[in-house]
Amino acid sequence: MSEKNPRKRAASNVAEPVVHKQARVRAQPLARVPKKHGATQLFDSESDDFGPEGSDGGLSDSDSSGALSDVNPEESDDGILGLDPKKLKATLDYERPQFASSASSIRSVASALLSDDDALAEEHIAIDPEVEETNKSVPRYRVSNHNGLSKMVKGALRGGKQLQKREQERPTWRSPKDSVDDTISEGPPAVRSREDDWPAPCRIVYSGSGKVNLTEQQPHIQEMLRAAITSLHEHILFENSYPELQQQRKLMADVLMSCTKDGEDFDAVRNCLAKDSKYVRALSTVPEGRIGSIRGNVRKAAQAHVATHYGLTKGADERVSHLLKNNAYIYPVNAKGDLVRTKPFQAPAILDTIEDAFFNDELGAGVKWHDHLTSILDDHPEEVELPVAMVALASAAVCSVIMQYSSEKYDRDFNSDMYGGIYRKLVGVLNAIFQTSQRKFHVPVHSLYKSVYGSKRKADEPSAAETLMFLDIEGMAEE
């Protein structure tokens, strides 16, 4: 049985005058609030009871002696008939579930919900005058603060933004055909390399691995590079065998420039060498690649003599340590086995290494460039000396071989910085002797020359008198 209405009036036998009764309406502010309404707000009123047109669901005459019926939208659809058809359609469309199968569908649903919500808001704002007049007697609905969008719409939008971000971060793969088409029609313009700006006479040919090979270059560039290799070889043996990195780069720029000749092709090459450091570096790789073999050949010569002269076997740590201490290996020993400290760099192993590496035959650097040998003594120019770089390089090679007989791990690469440091220390010893006394410097380096080549040269070159005595002039034909 329905619950009794607590507002029922007391019974009375006195007849009341006929008065047109009006629905009692709870006092509400009449000002409209132009806010968006969700579907739940349309059914969230103080009264769930909707009457016919013009009725606001209040108590009627027939209700004065009876109980109010509990009518809700779920049990009866009579109240829905009082809604505006357009508003009802918008509400039902709003509540209709939306299904999305992909990220793009979710984004479209979110945008659709947003547009429907905006349309609903506009419909609430622009109300027909007749409807507005009727609504004045209709109870106002409670408006919850949705800040423009319902939670469902906001969640859909947030999910859409996250999916958009994920879509942007997701890697994509293109087929080769698509890649080619994009590159041709839509891709950015290709970046020109500096090689494209080099004149034709300066063009460098690179191998498949990106290297610059001597025999693949243009003829005039090949000629320049061969001359640069020879010039660098000479510099390594007569000037500095282990130049620092910055010194080596400057050296290569100077060597390449000095190896150019006259002619239009070389004029263009000189211009590139002067203005483009990348061009210098590319060409420098060819002669620089020979430095390792130049040093390595000296070390090979030392390997043939070290073990014999110093009595070394593998694992002779004590003997190796004794030879390396105070650079004892650069001094010869007397009959008693004591070091002759007045004759630095005269050790037999060093002498044999210099001879085999530089004066072994006509192709040896000391023989081929014999004219480069000079004397620091102006009054004895014929007493030529071996250059400091050549002596120090041969001595460093001997040292590197000695170190290999130790059980300790030493770098076998004679081009490493460790042997460069040994070389520079030995150069320092020779320079210290020179600064102390030029005459004392001259004696050992000239003695080295005589030992490795000078005496051999005198024996191989008989005097003119000896040649005439051997010649049988009397037996020579006159006709």
C-alpha positions as CSV (number, residue, x, y, z in Angstrom):
1,M,0.0,0.0,0.0
2,S,1.3,3.4,-0.9
3,E,2.8,5.6,1.8
4,K,0.5,8.2,3.3
5,N,1.2,11.8,2.2
6,P,2.3,13.7,5.3
7,R,0.9,16.9,3.9
8,K,-2.7,15.6,3.8
9,R,-5.2,18.3,5.1
10,A,-7.7,17.6,7.9
11,A,-11.3,16.7,7.0
12,S,-14.0,19.4,7.1
13,N,-17.8,19.5,6.7
14,V,-17.8,23.1,5.7
15,A,-18.3,23.7,2.0
16,E,-15.6,25.7,0.4
17,P,-16.1,28.2,-2.4
18,V,-15.1,27.0,-5.8
19,V,-11.7,28.3,-6.5
20,H,-9.5,27.4,-9.4
21,K,-6.6,25.8,-7.7
22,Q,-3.1,26.0,-9.0
23,A,-0.3,23.7,-8.4
24,R,1.8,24.6,-5.4
25,V,5.3,25.2,-6.6
26,R,8.4,25.4,-4.4
27,A,9.9,28.8,-4.7
28,Q,12.8,28.7,-7.0
29,P,14.9,31.5,-8.7
30,L,13.5,32.1,-12.1
31,A,16.7,33.0,-13.7
32,R,17.8,30.4,-16.2
33,V,21.3,29.0,-15.8
34,P,22.7,28.6,-19.4
35,K,24.8,25.5,-18.5
36,K,25.1,22.2,-20.2
37,H,23.0,19.4,-18.7
38,G,23.8,15.8,-18.7
39,A,21.3,13.0,-19.1
40,T,21.1,12.4,-15.3
41,Q,20.0,15.9,-14.7
42,L,16.9,15.6,-16.8
43,F,15.6,13.0,-14.3
44,D,17.1,14.3,-11.2
45,S,14.3,16.7,-10.0
46,E,12.6,17.2,-6.7
47,S,9.5,15.6,-8.2
48,D,9.6,12.5,-10.3
49,D,5.9,13.0,-11.1
50,F,5.1,14.7,-14.4
51,G,1.5,15.6,-15.2
52,P,-0.2,16.6,-18.5
53,E,0.5,19.8,-20.2
54,G,0.7,22.7,-17.8
55,S,0.9,20.5,-14.8
56,D,3.9,20.6,-12.6
57,G,3.3,17.5,-10.6
58,G,1.9,19.2,-7.6
59,L,-1.1,18.1,-5.5
60,S,-4.5,18.3,-7.3
61,D,-8.0,18.2,-5.9
62,S,-8.2,14.5,-6.3
63,D,-5.0,14.2,-4.3
64,S,-6.4,16.1,-1.3
65,S,-8.0,13.1,0.3
66,G,-5.7,10.4,-1.1
67,A,-2.2,9.4,-0.9
68,L,0.5,10.5,-3.4
69,S,1.5,7.7,-5.7
70,D,5.2,6.9,-6.1
71,V,5.7,7.1,-9.8
72,N,9.3,7.0,-11.3
73,P,10.6,6.8,-14.9
74,E,11.4,3.1,-14.5
75,E,7.8,2.1,-13.6
76,S,6.0,4.5,-15.9
77,D,6.7,6.4,-19.1
78,D,3.8,8.8,-18.6
79,G,6.1,11.6,-17.3
80,I,8.4,11.4,-20.2
81,L,5.5,12.5,-22.5
82,G,5.7,15.9,-21.0
83,L,9.3,16.5,-22.3
84,D,10.1,18.4,-25.4
85,P,10.6,15.9,-28.3
86,K,13.8,17.6,-29.4
87,K,15.3,17.6,-26.0
88,L,14.2,14.0,-25.4
89,K,15.9,12.9,-28.6
90,A,19.1,14.8,-27.8
91,T,19.1,13.1,-24.3
92,L,18.6,9.6,-25.7
93,D,21.2,10.1,-28.3
94,Y,23.6,11.4,-25.6
95,E,23.0,8.3,-23.5
96,R,23.4,5.8,-26.4
97,P,26.6,3.8,-25.8
98,Q,29.3,4.3,-28.3
99,F,31.7,1.5,-29.3
100,A,35.2,2.1,-30.8
101,S,37.4,-0.5,-32.3
102,S,40.6,1.6,-32.8
103,A,42.3,4.6,-31.5
104,S,41.0,6.7,-34.4
105,S,37.4,5.5,-33.6
106,I,37.8,6.6,-30.0
107,R,39.0,10.0,-31.1
108,S,36.0,10.3,-33.4
109,V,33.6,9.2,-30.7
110,A,35.1,11.7,-28.3
111,S,34.7,14.5,-30.8
112,A,31.1,13.4,-31.5
113,L,30.3,13.4,-27.8
114,L,31.7,16.9,-27.5
115,S,29.7,18.1,-30.5
116,D,26.5,16.5,-29.2
117,D,27.1,18.1,-25.8
118,D,27.6,21.5,-27.4
119,A,24.5,21.1,-29.4
120,L,22.5,20.2,-26.3
121,A,23.9,23.2,-24.6
122,E,22.9,25.5,-27.5
123,E,19.4,23.9,-27.4
124,H,19.0,24.7,-23.7
125,I,20.1,28.3,-24.4
126,A,17.9,28.9,-27.4
127,I,14.4,27.9,-26.2
128,D,11.2,28.5,-28.0
129,P,9.2,31.3,-26.3
130,E,6.1,29.1,-25.8
131,V,8.2,26.4,-24.1
132,E,9.9,29.1,-22.0
133,E,6.5,30.4,-20.9
134,T,5.4,26.9,-20.0
135,N,8.6,26.2,-18.2
136,K,8.0,29.1,-15.8
137,S,5.5,26.9,-13.9
138,V,7.7,23.8,-14.1
139,P,10.0,22.9,-11.3
140,R,13.6,23.9,-11.9
141,Y,16.1,21.0,-12.1
142,R,19.1,20.9,-9.9
143,V,22.2,21.7,-11.9
144,S,25.4,19.9,-10.9
145,N,28.8,21.5,-11.7
146,H,30.1,19.6,-14.7
147,N,32.4,22.3,-15.8
148,G,31.2,22.0,-19.4
149,L,31.7,18.2,-19.9
150,S,30.5,15.1,-18.1
151,K,33.0,12.7,-16.6
152,M,32.4,10.2,-19.5
153,V,33.2,12.8,-22.1
154,K,36.3,14.0,-20.3
155,G,37.5,10.5,-19.9
156,A,37.0,9.8,-23.6
157,L,38.9,13.0,-24.5
158,R,41.7,12.1,-22.2
159,G,41.9,8.6,-23.6
160,G,41.9,10.1,-27.1
161,K,44.8,12.4,-26.3
162,Q,46.8,9.6,-24.8
163,L,46.2,7.4,-27.8
164,Q,47.1,10.3,-30.2
165,K,50.4,10.6,-28.3
166,R,51.0,6.9,-28.5
167,E,50.2,6.9,-32.2
168,Q,52.7,9.6,-32.8
169,E,55.4,7.7,-30.9
170,R,54.7,4.4,-32.7
171,P,57.4,3.6,-35.3
172,T,56.2,3.1,-38.8
173,W,57.8,1.2,-41.6
174,R,57.7,2.0,-45.3
175,S,58.1,-0.3,-48.2
176,P,61.1,0.4,-50.5
177,K,58.8,1.8,-53.1
178,D,57.1,4.2,-50.7
179,S,60.5,5.3,-49.5
180,V,61.8,6.1,-53.0
181,D,58.6,7.9,-53.8
182,D,58.8,10.0,-50.6
183,T,62.4,10.8,-51.2
184,I,61.8,12.0,-54.7
185,S,58.5,13.9,-54.2
186,E,58.2,14.8,-50.6
187,G,61.5,14.3,-48.9
188,P,63.9,17.2,-48.0
189,P,66.5,18.2,-50.6
190,A,69.7,16.2,-50.5
191,V,72.5,17.9,-48.5
192,R,75.5,18.6,-50.8
193,S,78.8,17.5,-49.5
194,R,81.9,19.6,-49.8
195,E,83.3,17.1,-52.3
196,D,80.6,18.3,-54.8
197,D,82.1,21.8,-54.7
198,W,85.7,20.6,-55.5
199,P,86.8,21.3,-59.1
200,A,87.2,18.4,-61.4
201,P,91.0,18.3,-61.1
202,C,90.7,18.1,-57.3
203,R,88.2,15.2,-57.2
204,I,89.2,12.3,-54.9
205,V,88.1,8.8,-55.7
206,Y,87.0,6.8,-52.6
207,S,87.0,3.0,-52.5
208,G,83.9,1.0,-51.4
209,S,85.1,1.1,-47.8
210,G,85.6,4.9,-47.9
211,K,89.4,4.8,-48.2
212,V,91.6,6.8,-50.5
213,N,93.8,4.5,-52.6
214,L,96.8,5.8,-54.4
215,T,96.3,3.9,-57.7
216,E,92.6,4.9,-58.1
217,Q,93.3,8.7,-58.2
218,Q,93.7,11.0,-61.2
219,P,97.3,10.9,-62.7
220,H,98.4,14.3,-61.4
221,I,97.1,13.5,-57.9
222,Q,98.9,10.1,-58.0
223,E,102.1,12.0,-58.9
224,M,101.7,14.4,-56.0
225,L,100.9,11.6,-53.5
226,R,104.0,9.6,-54.5
227,A,106.2,12.6,-54.0
228,A,104.5,13.2,-50.6
229,I,105.3,9.6,-49.5
230,T,108.9,10.1,-50.4
231,S,109.1,13.4,-48.6
232,L,107.4,12.1,-45.5
233,H,109.8,9.0,-45.4
234,E,112.7,11.4,-45.5
235,H,111.3,13.5,-42.8
236,I,110.7,10.5,-40.5
237,L,114.3,9.4,-40.7
238,F,116.1,12.8,-40.8
239,E,113.8,15.1,-38.8
240,N,111.3,13.6,-36.5
241,S,110.2,9.9,-36.3
242,Y,107.3,10.4,-33.9
243,P,105.6,13.8,-34.5
244,E,102.8,14.8,-32.3
245,L,99.3,14.7,-33.8
246,Q,99.0,18.5,-34.4
247,Q,102.6,18.5,-35.7
248,Q,101.8,15.7,-38.1
249,R,98.7,17.4,-39.5
250,K,100.6,20.6,-40.2
251,L,103.5,18.6,-41.6
252,M,101.2,16.8,-44.1
253,A,99.6,20.0,-45.2
254,D,103.1,21.4,-45.9
255,V,104.3,18.3,-47.6
256,L,101.3,18.0,-49.9
257,M,101.6,21.7,-50.9
258,S,105.3,21.3,-51.6
259,C,104.7,18.3,-53.8
260,T,102.5,20.2,-56.3
261,K,103.9,21.3,-59.6
262,D,103.1,23.9,-62.2
263,G,100.0,23.6,-64.3
264,E,96.3,24.3,-64.2
265,D,95.4,21.0,-62.5
266,F,97.9,21.6,-59.7
267,D,96.7,25.2,-59.4
268,A,93.3,23.9,-58.5
269,V,94.7,21.4,-56.1
270,R,96.8,24.0,-54.4
271,N,93.7,26.2,-54.0
272,C,91.8,23.3,-52.3
273,L,94.8,22.4,-50.1
274,A,94.9,26.0,-48.9
275,K,91.2,26.5,-48.2
276,D,89.7,23.1,-47.3
277,S,91.1,21.1,-44.3
278,K,88.9,18.2,-45.2
279,Y,90.6,17.9,-48.5
280,V,94.0,17.9,-46.8
281,R,92.9,15.2,-44.4
282,A,91.6,13.0,-47.1
283,L,94.8,13.1,-49.2
284,S,97.0,12.9,-46.1
285,T,95.8,9.4,-45.3
286,V,97.8,8.0,-48.2
287,P,101.3,9.0,-47.1
288,E,100.4,8.7,-43.4
289,G,99.6,5.0,-44.0
290,R,103.2,4.4,-44.8
291,I,104.6,5.7,-41.5
292,G,103.9,2.4,-39.7
293,S,105.8,0.4,-42.3
294,I,108.7,2.8,-42.2
295,R,109.1,2.3,-38.4
296,G,108.2,-1.4,-38.6
297,N,111.1,-2.1,-41.0
298,V,113.6,-0.6,-38.5
299,R,112.2,-2.8,-35.7
300,K,112.5,-5.9,-38.0
301,A,116.2,-5.1,-38.4
302,A,116.6,-4.9,-34.6
303,Q,115.0,-8.3,-34.0
304,A,117.8,-10.0,-35.9
305,H,120.5,-8.7,-33.5
306,V,119.1,-8.0,-30.0
307,A,119.0,-11.6,-28.6
308,T,122.5,-12.4,-29.8
309,H,124.3,-9.2,-28.6
310,Y,122.5,-9.0,-25.2
311,G,122.2,-12.8,-24.5
312,L,118.5,-12.6,-24.0
313,T,116.0,-15.5,-23.7
314,K,112.2,-15.4,-23.1
315,G,111.4,-14.6,-19.5
316,A,114.8,-13.0,-18.7
317,D,113.2,-10.4,-16.5
318,E,116.3,-9.6,-14.4
319,R,118.4,-9.1,-17.5
320,V,115.8,-7.0,-19.2
321,S,115.5,-4.8,-16.2
322,H,119.2,-4.3,-16.0
323,L,119.4,-3.2,-19.7
324,L,116.5,-0.8,-19.4
325,K,117.8,0.8,-16.2
326,N,119.6,4.2,-17.1
327,N,119.3,3.1,-20.8
328,A,122.3,0.7,-20.3
329,Y,121.5,-0.9,-23.6
330,I,122.9,2.1,-25.6
331,Y,126.4,1.6,-24.2
332,P,129.0,-1.0,-25.4
333,V,130.8,-3.1,-22.8
334,N,134.6,-3.7,-22.4
335,A,136.3,-7.1,-21.9
336,K,135.3,-7.2,-18.3
337,G,131.6,-6.7,-19.1
338,D,131.5,-3.1,-17.8
339,L,129.6,-0.4,-19.6
340,V,131.7,2.1,-21.5
341,R,129.8,5.2,-20.5
342,T,131.8,7.5,-22.7
343,K,130.5,6.0,-25.9
344,P,126.7,6.4,-25.9
345,F,124.8,4.8,-28.8
346,Q,127.8,2.7,-29.8
347,A,126.4,-0.6,-28.6
348,P,126.9,-3.4,-31.3
349,A,123.1,-4.1,-31.5
350,I,122.4,-0.4,-32.3
351,L,125.2,-0.3,-34.9
352,D,123.9,-3.4,-36.7
353,T,120.4,-2.2,-36.6
354,I,121.3,1.1,-38.2
355,E,123.4,-0.6,-40.9
356,D,120.7,-3.1,-41.8
357,A,117.8,-0.6,-41.7
358,F,119.4,2.3,-43.6
359,F,122.7,1.3,-45.3
360,N,122.3,-2.2,-46.4
361,D,122.1,-1.6,-50.1
362,E,121.6,1.1,-52.7
363,L,117.9,1.3,-51.8
364,G,118.7,2.0,-48.1
365,A,117.6,5.5,-47.0
366,G,121.1,6.4,-45.8
367,V,122.6,5.5,-49.2
368,K,119.7,6.9,-51.3
369,W,119.7,10.2,-49.5
370,H,123.4,10.3,-48.7
371,D,123.6,13.9,-49.8
372,H,121.3,14.8,-46.9
373,L,124.0,13.9,-44.4
374,T,125.9,16.9,-43.1
375,S,128.4,18.0,-40.4
376,I,127.9,20.6,-37.7
377,L,131.6,21.4,-38.0
378,D,132.2,24.1,-40.6
379,D,136.0,23.3,-40.7
380,H,135.3,19.6,-41.4
381,P,132.3,19.4,-43.7
382,E,133.4,16.0,-45.0
383,E,133.0,14.4,-41.5
384,V,129.3,13.8,-41.9
385,E,127.1,12.6,-39.1
386,L,124.1,10.4,-38.7
387,P,121.0,12.5,-38.0
388,V,119.5,12.5,-34.5
389,A,116.2,11.1,-35.6
390,M,117.8,8.1,-37.3
391,V,120.0,7.2,-34.3
392,A,117.1,7.6,-31.8
393,L,114.7,5.6,-34.0
394,A,117.1,2.6,-34.3
395,S,117.8,2.8,-30.5
396,A,114.1,2.8,-29.7
397,A,113.6,-0.2,-31.9
398,V,116.3,-2.1,-30.0
399,C,114.6,-1.1,-26.7
400,S,111.2,-2.4,-27.9
401,V,112.7,-5.8,-28.8
402,I,114.5,-6.0,-25.5
403,M,111.1,-5.4,-23.7
404,Q,109.5,-8.3,-25.5
405,Y,111.8,-10.8,-23.7
406,S,110.3,-9.8,-20.4
407,S,107.4,-11.8,-19.0
408,E,105.5,-8.5,-18.6
409,K,103.0,-7.5,-21.2
410,Y,104.3,-4.8,-23.5
411,D,102.7,-3.4,-26.6
412,R,104.1,-5.1,-29.7
413,D,103.0,-2.2,-31.9
414,F,106.1,-0.1,-32.5
415,N,103.8,2.8,-33.5
416,S,102.2,3.1,-30.0
417,D,102.6,6.1,-27.8
418,M,104.8,4.2,-25.4
419,Y,107.6,3.8,-27.9
420,G,107.1,7.3,-29.1
421,G,107.9,8.3,-25.5
422,I,111.1,6.2,-25.5
423,Y,112.1,7.8,-28.8
424,R,111.7,11.3,-27.4
425,K,113.7,10.5,-24.3
426,L,116.6,9.3,-26.4
427,V,116.4,12.5,-28.6
428,G,116.6,14.4,-25.3
429,V,119.9,12.6,-24.4
430,L,121.4,13.5,-27.8
431,N,120.3,17.1,-27.6
432,A,121.7,17.4,-24.1
433,I,125.1,16.3,-25.4
434,F,124.9,18.8,-28.2
435,Q,124.0,21.6,-25.8
436,T,126.9,20.7,-23.6
437,S,129.5,20.6,-26.4
438,Q,129.1,20.5,-30.1
439,R,132.5,18.7,-30.5
440,K,131.5,16.0,-28.0
441,F,128.2,15.6,-29.9
442,H,130.0,15.4,-33.3
443,V,132.4,12.6,-32.2
444,P,129.8,9.8,-31.5
445,V,127.5,10.6,-34.4
446,H,130.3,10.8,-36.8
447,S,131.8,7.6,-35.4
448,L,128.4,5.9,-36.0
449,Y,128.5,7.0,-39.7
450,K,132.0,5.6,-40.1
451,S,131.1,2.3,-38.4
452,V,128.0,1.6,-40.5
453,Y,128.9,3.1,-43.9
454,G,132.0,5.3,-44.0
455,S,134.7,2.6,-43.7
456,K,132.7,0.4,-46.1
457,R,132.5,3.2,-48.6
458,K,136.3,3.8,-48.5
459,A,137.0,0.1,-49.1
460,D,134.6,0.0,-52.0
461,E,135.9,3.1,-53.7
462,P,139.6,2.5,-54.7
463,S,141.8,5.5,-55.4
464,A,142.7,6.7,-58.9
465,A,146.3,5.5,-58.5
466,E,145.2,2.0,-57.5
467,T,142.9,1.9,-60.5
468,L,145.7,3.0,-62.9
469,M,148.1,0.4,-61.4
470,F,145.6,-2.3,-62.0
471,L,144.8,-1.1,-65.5
472,D,146.9,-2.7,-68.3
473,I,147.5,0.3,-70.5
474,E,150.3,-1.4,-72.5
475,G,148.1,-4.1,-73.6
476,M,145.3,-1.9,-74.9
477,A,144.8,-1.8,-78.6
478,E,145.8,1.3,-80.5
479,E,143.7,0.6,-83.6
